[in-house]
Amino acid sequence: MAHLTTPLSSEPSTWTRWGPSGKAIRDGLGGEVVNLGVISATYPEFDAVCYCGNGIVLAIGYNGAGDTHLFRSTDYGLTWNDLGSRLGGSNNCDGMLYVGNGIVLAAMENASNLYRSTDYGVTWTSIQRTGSLYGLSNCGNGIIVGVSTTTDATHGLPIWRSVDYGATWSRIIYAPPGSDYWMGLCYCGNGVLLAARGVNGPPNEVYRSTDYGLTWTEISSIPVGSGVTGLLYLGNDTVLGFTWTSAHVYRSCDLGESWDDRGEFVGANGILPTCIVNLGGGVVVISTISATGDIFLTTDYGLTWTNQGSPFAGADIPYCVTALDDGSILYCGYMTGIMGRSTVVHKSPLETGAKDSSAFTTITANTTIAAGDRYAVYLVSNAASRNVKLPLATACAGRRLTVKRMGAGNVMVSRTGTNTIDGVTNTAVTARYDSMELQSSGSRWLVINEVD
């Protein structure tokens, strides 16, 4: 089963990867998806895929009868080698995590064994029995945290932690009430992790650690849905939560303390979210199990989603997805052994017809900046005072822009709606050639930098 977790930057994680640079604007999924054919007819269910850099991709295929094979590509998924049953050959995989320096972790489901490779997936060692780890997050400096769906008779549902890049693990004695599994985990930086339970439905409790997973506190619940299957951190205190059979997306702008229901995926009947790719800059792609194998896309940090259709034809369903650093996305089929690879992931702003996010624009009148406007620097050139009104912070989480005063007139920077700017309703650029850089946290505007 492929799952959802945190983005890769300085904090690599299990099933989610950044695209190249993570900053380009995209129009849909970009270029053509090339069908690479059936990689394995004997092990057709690809339950986990992991990109390890340098063109190396690992995928685990399951035959439906308690046996798995490891497949490895060294050319960005174009050709594959079957390495055989190197992970115990037992049932499917809950996911893989590339830690860096050739180190890869694989959590096997029914065998409850955690395997580790130090040579980019060529050879593997069984580390220990940890139960079924549904999520793994790399917190940096060798610290890795995993959440288990396997109940321990003594301690309930444990959380596992490693401080040596996954070589050895300690069980955090942590047994929250109830029997729902841990099904979501993400690392948010600065020692902060979020974990969620609720496979059987509400209350879908969300817990937070501020000490790299050593201690946990319940902070909220995702209010509706049939079980949390994943959490994804996007930066700037913004977190997405996903539920299973109801196929809802929830969004938090305060590190999980409160949640906004962004609704169901379009045509959600029968759609189950399975795997997510964070491309950065508010762009996220999610694969689903559905009759048509639909892929969904957001370009505004999870506020709105569009159905991009399927990269495959007929009954072929993309179950696992990963982004490669050559600018493509790899799609692994469900029960068909098929793989597809997009030829282009990112498009430049000019290719998509969008405004150049690196460009300047000059304004001479009172102006309200649109949420979809992609200019990075606004030059206010005028002799009289002018007002520059920011878009709703909730409509453009993570967006950063600069207002620079070029003329003699005072420049007022004001809010839209109830969003504040550093806690106030407006601020000003008070001298000619001064500038102010602001960024949306998803709930308010923050002044990042002022240059006199």
N, C-alpha and C positions, 0 to 999 in steps of 0.2 A: 504494500500500500504506500503510495507516495503522499507526502504530507507538506505542510506549510510551516515555515519558520522565518528566521531573520535574514537581513541582507548581507552581502559580502562587501566589505570594505576593509577596515582594519579588524573587523569581526566576522570571519568566515562562518558559514552555517550550513545546515544539512542540505536542504533542497532548494535553496534560493541563491541566485547569483546576480551580480551586477552585469550589465552589458558594458561595452567599451566606453570608458570615460563616464558613463552614467549621466551625461548632460545634454545629449542631443535631443532635439524635438522629433517625434515620430508621428507618422500619419498611418494609422492602422498598424498592422504587423509588418509593413514594409515588404520587400521583394518576394519573389516566387518561392514556394516551398517545393523542394525537389524530393521526390519519393525515392529513398535509398533502397527500397525493396525489403523483403523479409530477411531479417538478420538471423532469426532462428525459428523454425517451425516446431522444434521439439520443446523449446523453452520460450513460449510466445508471450508470456505475461511479464512485461518489464515493470517491476515494482519500485525500482530506485535507479537514479542516474546521477552521476557526480562528475563535474569538470575539475581537473587537477592542474590546469595550466599547461603550457607548452604543447597544446594540441591533444593532450591525453584525456580521454573520456572513459569512465567506467560505467557499466550498466549490468544490473542483475536480472536475469530471466528466470521465471518460475514455470514449472511444467504442470501445476495444478494437482500434483500427486506427491507432494512432500520433497521435491528435489529442486535445487537451484543450480544454475551455472553462471559464472562470471564472464562477461564479455568486455574486451578492452580495445580501444581505438587510439592510435597515435597520430591521426591526421584529421582531427576535429570531427570525428564521427563518420567520415566518408567510407572507410573500410574497418572491419572488425575481426578480432581473433577470439575464438572460444577457448578460455583458459580452464574450463572444466569446473568441478565442484571444489573450489578452493575455500569456500566459506562453510564447511561442514556439510554441505549438500542437503540441508534440512529446511524445508518450507521457505516462505518468502521473506523478503527483507523489509524492515521498517524504515530504512534509509541509510544513506552514507554521508559522511562529513569529511571534506578535505581540510586538513589543519594547516598545511604548509610544509615545506622542506620534504616533500614526498610522503608525508604521513597521511594515511586515510583510515577512517573508522567505518565499520559496517555493523549495524545492529540487526541481528537475525531474530525473527519473530518467535516461532514455536520452540526453537532450540534455546532461546533466551541467552545466547552467547554473543558477546561483543568481540569482534575481530579487528585486528590492527595490521596495517601494512606500512612499511617504511621505505618502500621502493616503488611508489606510484601504482600500487595494486598488483604487482607481479607475484609477490609471495605474501602470505598472511599468517598471523599467529592468533590463536584463541586466547583472549586476555582473561576473561572471567565470566561467570554467569551473573548477569545484571537484571534478569527479567527482560521483558519486551520493552525496549526504549523507543518511544514514539517520536521523541524529539531530541536533538543535540544542538547545543549552541557553543561556539567558541568565544570566550570572553577575553582572549589575549593573554600573553605572558604564560602560556601553558595551561591556563584554566579552562576546562570544558565542563559543562553541566548538561545532564540528561534527565528526562522525566520518563517514568516507567508506567506501563499499563498493567503490570503484573503485581497483584496484591501479595504482600509479604505477611505471613501468618502472625508474625510478632509485631511488625511495625506499620502495617497498613501499606499504603502506596508510597514507596520511597522515591526520593530524588537522589541521583548519583552525581558525584563530582570528582574530577581529576585535576591535579595541579602539575602533571608532568606529561602534557600533550597526549593523554589517553593511555599511558603505559600502565598505570594503576588507578583504582577507583575506590572511593569511600562512599558509604551510604549515609545520607543525611537522615537522621531519625526524625521523620516528619510524617504524621498520620492525621491529616485533616478528617473531619467527620464525613460519614457517608461512604458510598462504594463506587462513585463515578471515577473514571480513569483520568489521569493526566493526559490531555490531548493537544495542548498548545504550549509553546515555549518560544521566547525571543529574548535576545540580548539587546539592551538599549544604550549601552555605553556607561562609563563611569561606575561600573560595578552593579548596575541596575538590570535585573531580569524580571520578566513577567511570565507566569505560568497559569494555565487555565484547565479546569476540569469540567466535565459535564456531558459525557458521551450519551447518557440516558436522558438528557434534556435539562431544563432549568433546574436549579438556579444558575448553572454555568459560572461557578465562582472563579474570580481572578485573584491571584496572589502575586505579591511583589517582594523581591529581595533587593537590598541595597548593598550587600556585602559579597557579591559574586556567588550567590547561591547558598551561603552558609545558614542564613535564617530567612524565614518567610512570614509574611503577614497578609491576611485576606483584606483586600481594599475595595472590591466591587463585584458585580456580577453582570454578565451580558444578559439582558433581560428576557429575550425571546429566542426561540430556536430549539432545534432538536439535538443539541450537543455541539460544543466547540471543537473544531478539528484543527485549528491553527491560529497563531498570532504572527504578525509581521510588523517589524519596526521600520518606519520610513524616515526617521530623523525629526528634529524639532518637536519632540514630545508626542509625535503622531504615531498611533498604532492602529493596525487593522486587525479585526477578529473575524473569523469565518465559522459558520455553522454548517452542519452536515446536510441532512435530508431537506431542510427548509431552504438551504442555499441562500442564506442572508449574509450580507456584509455589514459589519459594525465598525465604527470609527471613533477613536479617542484622541483628543488633542492635549490630554493631561496625564500621559503615561499610565493610562488604564483606570483612572479614578472615576470617569464617567464615559458613557458610550452613546453614540448616535446611530440609530438604525438607518443604513443607507438603502435598505430594501432588498428584495430578491433579485437574482440575476434575471435578465429578460427570458421569458419562457421557462421559468424555473421548474416546471413539472418534470420530475425525473432527472434533474440536473444535480450532480453531486460534485462539489469542488474537490480537486485532488492535488494539484501542484501549482506553485506560484513562482513567478520570476520577477524580481525587483530590478528594473533597469535604471533606477535613479531618476531624479528630476521629476518625481511624481508619476512616473510611468510604471505600471505594474500589469503583468499578463498572468492570467489564471486559466488552467485547463480544467475541464469538467468531464465527468462521465454522463453522457446523455445519448439519446438516440442518434444524434447527428454529430457528436464529438465537438461541441462548440468551444471556442476560445474566447475569453472575455478580456477587455482592455480598459484600463483607466489611465488618463493622462493628467489627472488633477488630484493625486494623492488619495484616491478612493472615493471621491465625492460622487462621481458619476461613472457608469460602466456601459460599454457598448459590446454587442455580440459581433465578433469578427468572423464567425463561421468556423469551419473545420479546415485544418491544413491537409487532411486526407479525404479520400472519397469513400462513399458507401458506408459500410459498418465499421471502418477503421477509426478507432478512438484514441486521441493522444492522452495518455495517462500521466506520464512523467515529462517534465519540460525542464531544460536548463539552457542558460545563455553561455555562449563561448566568446572568448576574447578576440576572435577574428571577425566579430560583428554579426554572427548568425545565431539562430535559436535551433536547438535540437528537440524534436518531438519523438517520444517513444510510445509505441502503440500498446493497446490493451487487448490481450488475448489473441493478437494477430502476429506478433513478432516483427512488426513493421516499424521502420523509422523514417522520419522525414527531417529535412534540414532547410531552413530558410536561407536564401542566398544573400539577403540584405536585412539587417535588423533596423539600423538607424538611418534616417534620412536627415540631411541638413535642413535648416529652417527654410532656405530658399527653394530646395527641392519640393518641400511639402506645401509651398505657397504661404507659409507662416512668416511673420515678421522676424527679422534677424535678432536673436536674443542678445547679441553682442553690440548691436548698433545704438547710436545716439538718435534722439529725436528732439526737435526744438518746438516748444509751445509758447504762445504769446498771449493766450487768453485763459480765463478760468477753465480748468480742465478736470474731468473725472476720469481717472485711469481705469480702463476696462479690465475685468478679471482675466480675460484671454489675451490681453495685450502683452507682447513678449519683448518690448524694448527694455534694455537694462539701465540706460541713463536718460533722464529727462532734463533738458536744458531749458530753463525758464528765462526767456530774453524779453524784457519789457521795462518801460520807464515807470509804469504805475504798479501798484500792488496787485498780486495775483494769488489765486487759491488753487492748490493742487490737491484734489481729493483722492485718497487711496481707495482701491477696491476693497470689498469685504475680505477680511483676513481669512474667514472660513471658506472662501471660494478659491483661495490660491495658497494653500499651506506650503511653506517652504520657499515661496517666491521671494527673491531679493531684488531691490531696485534702488537707484540713486537719484535724488533730486538736486540739481546744481543751479544756483542762481547766477545768471550771466549779466543781468541788467541792474539798473538803479532801484527798481521797485522791490519792496519787501515781498517775500514768498511765504505764504501760509500753507502748511501741510496739514490736512484735516482728515478725519475718519469718515467712513461710510457706515451707516447703521449705528449699532451700539459697540462695535469693536473699538478698543482704545489704542492709543499710541503711547507706549510706556506709561500706561495708566491715566492718560489725559485725553481730551477730545481733539486737541490740535497742538502743533508745534510750529516753529518757524526757522527758515534759513535767513539770518538777519544781516548778512554782509555780502557784497558782490564777490563772486567767485568762491564763496563757501559752498559746501555740499553736505548732504545728509544721506546716509545709506540706511535702509530699513529692510526688515525681513518679517514675513508672516509666520507666526508659530502655529497657525491653524485656528487660533481663537482670538488673537490680538496682534498688533504690529509692534515690533521692537526696533528701537534705534540701535543699529549695530556699530555705526561709526559716524563721526562728524569731523569734517575737515575744514579748518579755518584758512 
